[in-house]
Amino acid sequence: MKGKGSAAVGVFTAIVLVLLFLCPVAWAGDSGDIYTARTVDGVDLAMWRYRPDPQSPLREGAQPVILMPGMACNFNFFNVHTPEGAAYATQLPRDPAPWAAGDAYLREDPMRYYSLAYYLWSRGYDVWLVNYRGQGRGEFRSGGASGYAIDELGIYDMPAIIARVREITGRKPVWAGHSMGGVMSYMYLEGARFENMADPDSRVISDPALVRERNDGKGPQALKGLVSLDGPAYPTGNLTCLMKIVLWTALYIPYYLDLRPITATLGGAVASPVLGLENLLRGVWSLLGYPDFFFPANLMLSIYPDNLNADISSFFFQYAADGFSSRAVVQFLDACVNHRMREDYRNGFFNFWRWSPPPPRGGDGYFYYSDNLDKISLPALVLVDATRDITNPEDVEAIHLLKTRDPRDRCYVIPGTAHADVVLGLNAPTELFPRIGEWLESL
């Protein structure tokens, strides 16, 4: 089973550093209501029904919205704030977004101005922050830190989360996922399940009954809408021959690499150097005419430095990265190489020995998520960053173009953003948040 694997060794250091630079963090406050969702394979997932402090009201009876972070991140990607004991110099802009005018919570902690969770709560939505398996800290730490593939997140974790929110609220939630949090939803809405649900190494199939139920149907697995926050049809980037050999070898054994000890001590210190490196790399790439990116250069260009200040950057790095699974990373790299997103290529009895992904071919038995986007008919808002980095704008826009059309579908490119800062950047309160708010009202 993918959950069984060995500890990481020195060859993985480069991957660790790249992901540390890319992903946002997770610190969980003491306020709000804590719940647990149990998956069919027995993993407990931590859920926080958000409110900014223990005296704040919960939005019971309101439309629930579930926020799901991307790879190697936990839910504080959406929960920018001043943690206990921290000190930030950030103040509200002189001319804040109209929704923030006169807000007492923002005067108390201006960092919340950049929190999507706070924005939605302030608009009256019932916000749920969730850590998928392996992610989170303290009381918000989910179980299942193992060598899982992304398939298990879409097939095991997402149904458990949605069913739990429906059980508590009695309403169909809206799912809002960043990056891999969006990819999980494509798997879910395509009705993906394992042939043998007790065996995550079995092949993935699409269940037509699940497709009907999940796309705004009836029953405990139905959703009301989807917000894709730069979730690609497949990630971008190319691998050199040497890089392929190194990565396929390093990621062959299923394992979970916990970055929390590193980010807890070094996260804040790396913020300024990383942003400086981002500026340098962008200058070099500009001189070269923006050639096709190769891994890991496209990862390193996934932050737009002008869209972050020192405090958000420090919060981003110090409290963001949790850990990652080798098989989840290699499933993304398979998509980078072959420009199609499919199930883990080691799924299936005769594939467990595979070292590198086979090239796609007709009738190879794999389920291709990027080829089945038309199964998604749920109303969707697709929000795209403006930079060619780990995602290309056109590859994210493909979700909007290839899904089955709904009159409420919308797609917007958010200017002045890259993949990692599109949600919590300086322009998010004026560019991204209102787009989400307006679309949710239209539902």
C-alpha positions as CSV (number, residue, x, y, z in Angstrom):
1,M,0.0,0.0,0.0
2,K,1.2,3.5,-0.8
3,G,1.0,4.5,2.9
4,K,4.0,2.3,3.7
5,G,7.4,3.6,2.9
6,S,10.9,4.6,4.1
7,A,12.2,7.8,5.5
8,A,13.7,10.3,3.2
9,V,17.5,10.4,2.5
10,G,19.9,13.1,1.4
11,V,19.1,12.9,-2.3
12,F,15.7,14.5,-1.5
13,T,17.1,17.7,-0.2
14,A,16.8,19.7,-3.4
15,I,13.1,18.7,-3.7
16,V,12.5,19.7,-0.1
17,L,14.0,23.2,-0.7
18,V,12.0,23.7,-3.8
19,L,8.7,22.8,-2.1
20,L,9.6,24.9,0.9
21,F,10.1,27.9,-1.3
22,L,6.8,27.3,-3.2
23,C,4.1,26.4,-0.7
24,P,2.2,28.4,2.0
25,V,2.0,27.4,5.6
26,A,-0.3,26.1,8.3
27,W,-0.7,27.5,11.8
28,A,-4.0,26.8,13.4
29,G,-5.5,29.2,15.9
30,D,-7.4,28.2,19.0
31,S,-10.8,29.7,17.9
32,G,-13.5,28.1,15.9
33,D,-15.1,24.7,16.1
34,I,-13.0,21.6,15.4
35,Y,-14.5,18.5,13.7
36,T,-13.1,15.3,12.3
37,A,-14.0,13.6,9.0
38,R,-13.1,9.9,8.8
39,T,-12.3,8.4,5.3
40,V,-13.4,5.0,4.2
41,D,-9.7,3.8,4.6
42,G,-9.8,4.9,8.2
43,V,-7.9,8.3,8.1
44,D,-9.1,11.1,10.4
45,L,-9.0,14.5,8.8
46,A,-9.0,17.8,10.8
47,M,-11.6,20.4,10.0
48,W,-12.0,23.9,11.4
49,R,-15.3,25.8,11.2
50,Y,-13.8,29.2,10.9
51,R,-14.3,32.3,12.9
52,P,-11.7,34.9,13.6
53,D,-11.8,34.6,17.4
54,P,-13.7,32.5,20.0
55,Q,-16.2,35.3,20.6
56,S,-17.1,35.7,17.0
57,P,-20.3,34.1,15.8
58,L,-20.3,31.0,13.7
59,R,-22.2,31.3,10.4
60,E,-24.6,28.5,11.1
61,G,-27.4,28.2,8.5
62,A,-25.3,30.1,5.9
63,Q,-23.9,28.7,2.6
64,P,-20.9,26.5,3.5
65,V,-17.7,27.0,1.6
66,I,-14.8,24.5,2.0
67,L,-11.3,25.8,1.4
68,M,-8.6,23.3,0.4
69,P,-4.9,24.1,0.0
70,G,-2.4,22.8,-2.5
71,M,0.5,20.3,-2.2
72,A,2.7,20.5,0.9
73,C,0.5,23.2,2.4
74,N,-2.1,23.3,5.1
75,F,-5.2,25.5,5.5
76,N,-3.5,28.6,6.8
77,F,-2.8,29.4,3.2
78,F,-6.3,30.9,3.4
79,N,-6.0,32.1,7.0
80,V,-3.5,35.0,6.9
81,H,-3.4,36.5,10.4
82,T,-1.0,37.4,13.2
83,P,-0.3,34.3,15.2
84,E,0.0,34.5,19.0
85,G,3.5,35.9,19.8
86,A,4.2,37.2,16.3
87,A,4.6,40.9,15.5
88,Y,3.9,42.3,12.0
89,A,4.1,45.9,10.8
90,T,1.4,45.5,8.1
91,Q,-1.3,48.2,8.2
92,L,-4.5,48.5,6.1
93,P,-4.0,50.2,2.8
94,R,-4.9,53.9,2.8
95,D,-7.7,53.1,0.3
96,P,-8.8,49.5,1.2
97,A,-11.3,47.5,-0.8
98,P,-14.9,48.6,-0.2
99,W,-15.8,45.4,1.6
100,A,-13.1,46.2,4.3
101,A,-14.3,49.7,5.2
102,G,-14.8,50.2,8.9
103,D,-14.2,46.6,9.8
104,A,-13.2,46.3,13.5
105,Y,-11.6,42.8,13.0
106,L,-9.3,44.3,10.4
107,R,-8.4,47.2,12.6
108,E,-7.5,44.7,15.3
109,D,-5.4,42.6,12.9
110,P,-4.7,44.1,9.5
111,M,-3.1,40.8,8.3
112,R,-6.6,39.4,8.1
113,Y,-7.2,41.7,5.1
114,Y,-5.3,39.2,3.0
115,S,-7.2,36.1,4.3
116,L,-9.7,34.5,2.0
117,A,-11.2,32.7,5.0
118,Y,-11.9,36.0,6.8
119,Y,-13.2,37.7,3.6
120,L,-15.8,34.9,3.1
121,W,-16.7,34.8,6.8
122,S,-17.2,38.6,6.8
123,R,-19.5,38.3,3.8
124,G,-21.7,35.8,5.9
125,Y,-20.5,32.5,4.5
126,D,-20.0,29.4,6.7
127,V,-16.3,28.8,6.0
128,W,-14.6,25.4,6.6
129,L,-10.9,25.0,6.6
130,V,-9.6,21.4,6.1
131,N,-6.3,19.7,6.1
132,Y,-6.0,16.7,3.8
133,R,-4.2,13.6,5.0
134,G,-0.8,14.2,6.5
135,Q,-1.2,18.0,6.8
136,G,-1.7,20.4,9.7
137,R,-0.3,21.2,13.1
138,G,-1.3,20.6,16.7
139,E,-5.0,19.9,17.1
140,F,-5.5,20.6,13.4
141,R,-3.2,17.8,12.3
142,S,-4.8,15.2,10.0
143,G,-3.7,11.6,10.1
144,G,-2.5,9.5,7.1
145,A,1.0,10.9,6.7
146,S,2.1,8.2,4.3
147,G,3.2,7.7,0.7
148,Y,-0.2,8.4,-0.8
149,A,-1.0,9.5,-4.4
150,I,-3.2,12.4,-5.4
151,D,-5.8,9.8,-6.3
152,E,-6.4,9.0,-2.6
153,L,-7.1,12.7,-1.9
154,G,-9.8,12.9,-4.5
155,I,-11.2,9.4,-3.9
156,Y,-10.9,9.0,-0.1
157,D,-10.5,12.5,1.5
158,M,-12.8,14.7,-0.5
159,P,-15.9,12.5,-0.2
160,A,-15.4,12.3,3.6
161,I,-15.0,16.0,3.9
162,I,-18.1,16.9,1.9
163,A,-20.3,14.3,3.6
164,R,-19.2,15.6,7.0
165,V,-20.0,19.2,6.2
166,R,-23.4,18.2,4.8
167,E,-24.1,16.2,7.9
168,I,-23.3,19.2,10.2
169,T,-24.9,22.0,8.1
170,G,-27.6,20.2,6.2
171,R,-26.6,22.1,3.0
172,K,-24.6,21.4,-0.2
173,P,-21.2,23.1,0.1
174,V,-19.2,25.0,-2.4
175,W,-15.6,23.6,-2.9
176,A,-12.8,26.1,-3.4
177,G,-9.4,24.5,-4.0
178,H,-6.0,26.0,-4.8
179,S,-3.7,24.1,-7.1
180,M,-3.8,20.4,-6.1
181,G,-6.9,21.3,-4.0
182,G,-8.5,22.0,-7.4
183,V,-7.2,18.9,-9.1
184,M,-8.7,16.8,-6.3
185,S,-12.1,18.3,-7.2
186,Y,-11.8,17.3,-10.9
187,M,-11.2,13.7,-9.8
188,Y,-14.1,13.9,-7.5
189,L,-16.5,15.4,-10.0
190,E,-15.5,12.9,-12.7
191,G,-16.8,10.2,-10.4
192,A,-13.4,8.7,-9.7
193,R,-13.1,5.7,-7.4
194,F,-10.9,2.7,-7.1
195,E,-12.1,-0.6,-8.6
196,N,-11.5,-2.1,-5.2
197,M,-12.2,0.8,-2.7
198,A,-10.2,-1.1,0.0
199,D,-7.1,-1.1,-2.2
200,P,-5.6,2.3,-3.3
201,D,-3.2,0.4,-5.6
202,S,-6.1,-0.8,-7.7
203,R,-7.1,1.0,-10.9
204,V,-9.2,4.1,-11.1
205,I,-12.6,4.0,-12.8
206,S,-15.3,6.6,-13.3
207,D,-18.6,5.7,-11.7
208,P,-21.6,7.3,-13.6
209,A,-23.8,7.3,-10.5
210,L,-21.2,9.3,-8.6
211,V,-20.9,11.7,-11.6
212,R,-24.6,12.4,-11.4
213,E,-24.8,12.7,-7.6
214,R,-21.7,14.9,-7.2
215,N,-22.5,17.4,-9.9
216,D,-25.2,19.4,-8.0
217,G,-27.3,16.3,-7.6
218,K,-28.9,14.9,-4.5
219,G,-27.4,12.9,-1.7
220,P,-24.5,13.3,0.8
221,Q,-21.8,13.7,-1.9
222,A,-23.4,16.5,-3.9
223,L,-21.8,19.9,-4.3
224,K,-23.4,23.3,-5.1
225,G,-20.5,24.8,-6.9
226,L,-16.7,24.7,-7.6
227,V,-14.1,27.5,-7.3
228,S,-10.9,26.5,-8.9
229,L,-8.0,28.7,-7.7
230,D,-5.3,28.1,-10.4
231,G,-6.0,24.3,-10.4
232,P,-4.5,23.1,-13.7
233,A,-5.7,20.4,-16.1
234,Y,-2.1,19.3,-15.7
235,P,1.0,21.1,-14.4
236,T,3.6,22.5,-16.7
237,G,7.4,22.1,-17.1
238,N,9.8,19.8,-18.7
239,L,12.4,17.4,-17.3
240,T,15.9,17.0,-18.6
241,C,17.2,13.4,-18.9
242,L,19.4,13.7,-15.9
243,M,16.6,15.2,-13.8
244,K,14.3,12.4,-14.8
245,I,16.8,9.8,-13.6
246,V,17.3,11.6,-10.3
247,L,13.6,12.2,-9.6
248,W,12.3,8.8,-10.6
249,T,14.9,7.3,-8.3
250,A,14.3,9.6,-5.4
251,L,10.6,9.3,-5.5
252,Y,10.3,5.5,-6.3
253,I,9.7,4.4,-2.7
254,P,6.4,5.7,-1.3
255,Y,7.1,7.9,1.8
256,Y,5.9,11.1,3.5
257,L,8.5,13.9,4.1
258,D,7.6,16.1,7.0
259,L,8.9,19.7,6.5
260,R,7.4,21.1,9.7
261,P,10.6,21.0,11.8
262,I,12.3,23.0,9.1
263,T,9.7,25.6,8.5
264,A,9.1,26.1,12.2
265,T,12.7,27.2,12.7
266,L,13.8,28.6,9.3
267,G,10.6,29.6,7.5
268,G,10.6,33.3,8.4
269,A,14.3,33.6,7.7
270,V,14.1,32.4,4.1
271,A,11.4,34.8,3.0
272,S,13.7,37.7,1.9
273,P,16.3,35.5,0.2
274,V,13.7,33.6,-1.7
275,L,12.0,36.7,-3.0
276,G,15.4,38.1,-4.0
277,L,16.1,34.9,-5.9
278,E,12.7,35.2,-7.5
279,N,13.5,38.7,-8.8
280,L,16.9,37.5,-10.1
281,L,15.5,34.5,-11.9
282,R,12.7,36.5,-13.4
283,G,15.3,39.0,-14.8
284,V,17.4,36.2,-16.3
285,W,14.3,34.5,-17.8
286,S,13.2,37.9,-19.3
287,L,16.6,38.3,-21.0
288,L,16.3,34.8,-22.4
289,G,12.9,35.6,-23.8
290,Y,10.9,33.3,-21.5
291,P,11.9,29.9,-22.9
292,D,9.9,26.8,-21.9
293,F,10.6,26.2,-18.3
294,F,12.2,23.0,-17.0
295,F,11.8,21.5,-13.6
296,P,12.6,22.9,-11.0
297,A,12.9,26.4,-12.6
298,N,9.1,26.7,-13.1
299,L,8.6,25.9,-9.4
300,M,11.1,28.6,-8.4
301,L,9.2,31.2,-10.5
302,S,5.8,30.6,-8.8
303,I,5.9,33.7,-6.6
304,Y,5.4,37.2,-7.9
305,P,7.6,39.2,-5.5
306,D,5.9,42.6,-6.1
307,N,2.6,41.0,-4.9
308,L,3.9,40.2,-1.4
309,N,5.1,42.4,1.4
310,A,7.7,41.4,4.0
311,D,5.1,40.3,6.6
312,I,3.0,38.2,4.3
313,S,6.1,36.6,2.9
314,S,7.3,35.7,6.4
315,F,3.9,34.3,7.3
316,F,3.8,32.5,4.0
317,F,7.1,30.7,4.6
318,Q,7.2,30.3,8.4
319,Y,3.7,28.8,8.8
320,A,3.0,27.2,5.4
321,A,4.9,24.1,4.4
322,D,3.9,20.9,6.2
323,G,5.1,18.0,4.1
324,F,4.5,16.0,1.0
325,S,4.1,12.5,-0.3
326,S,6.6,11.1,-2.9
327,R,3.8,9.5,-4.9
328,A,1.8,12.8,-5.0
329,V,4.9,14.6,-6.4
330,V,5.7,11.9,-8.9
331,Q,2.0,11.9,-10.2
332,F,2.4,15.6,-10.9
333,L,5.7,15.1,-12.6
334,D,4.2,12.4,-14.8
335,A,1.7,15.0,-15.9
336,C,4.5,17.5,-16.5
337,V,6.3,15.1,-18.8
338,N,3.4,13.7,-20.7
339,H,1.1,16.8,-20.6
340,R,-1.9,14.7,-19.4
341,M,-3.1,14.1,-15.9
342,R,-3.8,10.5,-15.1
343,E,-4.0,8.1,-12.1
344,D,-0.7,7.1,-10.4
345,Y,1.1,5.1,-13.1
346,R,2.0,2.5,-10.5
347,N,-1.7,1.6,-9.9
348,G,-2.6,-1.9,-10.9
349,F,-1.2,-5.3,-10.1
350,F,1.3,-5.4,-13.0
351,N,2.5,-1.8,-12.5
352,F,3.8,-1.9,-8.9
353,W,7.4,-2.4,-10.3
354,R,7.4,0.6,-12.6
355,W,10.3,3.0,-12.0
356,S,9.3,5.7,-14.6
357,P,6.0,6.6,-16.1
358,P,5.2,4.9,-19.5
359,P,4.2,7.2,-22.3
360,P,0.4,7.5,-22.7
361,R,-1.1,5.2,-25.4
362,G,-4.6,4.2,-26.3
363,G,-6.0,1.3,-24.3
364,D,-3.2,1.4,-21.7
365,G,-5.7,0.9,-18.9
366,Y,-5.1,4.2,-17.1
367,F,-7.8,6.7,-16.2
368,Y,-6.9,10.1,-17.6
369,Y,-8.4,12.9,-15.6
370,S,-7.5,15.6,-18.1
371,D,-9.4,13.6,-20.8
372,N,-12.6,13.4,-18.8
373,L,-13.2,17.1,-17.9
374,D,-16.5,17.0,-19.8
375,K,-17.9,14.8,-17.0
376,I,-17.9,18.0,-14.8
377,S,-21.2,19.9,-15.2
378,L,-21.3,21.7,-11.8
379,P,-21.2,25.5,-12.1
380,A,-17.6,26.6,-11.8
381,L,-15.6,29.7,-11.3
382,V,-12.0,29.3,-12.6
383,L,-9.5,31.8,-11.4
384,V,-6.1,31.9,-13.1
385,D,-2.8,33.5,-12.2
386,A,-1.1,35.7,-14.9
387,T,2.3,34.0,-15.0
388,R,3.7,31.0,-16.8
389,D,5.2,29.0,-13.9
390,I,4.1,25.7,-12.5
391,T,0.9,26.3,-14.3
392,N,0.2,28.0,-17.6
393,P,-2.8,30.3,-17.8
394,E,-4.2,28.4,-20.8
395,D,-3.9,25.1,-19.1
396,V,-6.0,26.3,-16.2
397,E,-8.5,28.0,-18.5
398,A,-8.9,24.6,-20.1
399,I,-11.0,23.5,-17.1
400,H,-13.5,26.2,-18.0
401,L,-13.4,25.4,-21.7
402,L,-13.6,21.6,-21.5
403,K,-16.1,21.0,-18.8
404,T,-19.8,20.7,-19.7
405,R,-21.1,24.2,-19.9
406,D,-23.3,25.8,-17.2
407,P,-24.6,29.3,-17.7
408,R,-23.1,30.3,-14.4
409,D,-19.5,29.3,-15.4
410,R,-17.0,32.1,-15.3
411,C,-13.2,32.3,-15.9
412,Y,-10.9,35.2,-15.0
413,V,-7.2,35.9,-15.1
414,I,-6.0,37.8,-12.0
415,P,-3.3,40.3,-13.1
416,G,0.0,40.7,-11.4
417,T,0.0,37.3,-9.8
418,A,1.9,34.0,-9.9
419,H,0.8,30.6,-8.7
420,A,1.6,30.8,-5.0
421,D,0.5,34.4,-4.3
422,V,-2.7,34.5,-6.4
423,V,-4.8,33.8,-3.2
424,L,-2.9,35.8,-0.5
425,G,-1.1,38.5,-2.5
426,L,-1.4,42.2,-2.0
427,N,-4.0,42.5,-4.8
428,A,-6.1,39.6,-3.6
429,P,-8.5,41.8,-1.5
430,T,-9.3,44.0,-4.6
431,E,-8.9,41.5,-7.5
432,L,-9.6,38.0,-6.3
433,F,-11.9,38.2,-3.3
434,P,-14.6,40.3,-4.9
435,R,-14.7,37.9,-8.0
436,I,-15.4,35.0,-5.6
437,G,-17.9,37.0,-3.6
438,E,-19.9,38.1,-6.7
439,W,-19.9,34.6,-8.1
440,L,-21.1,33.0,-4.9
441,E,-23.9,35.5,-4.7
442,S,-24.9,34.5,-8.3
443,L,-25.4,30.9,-7.1
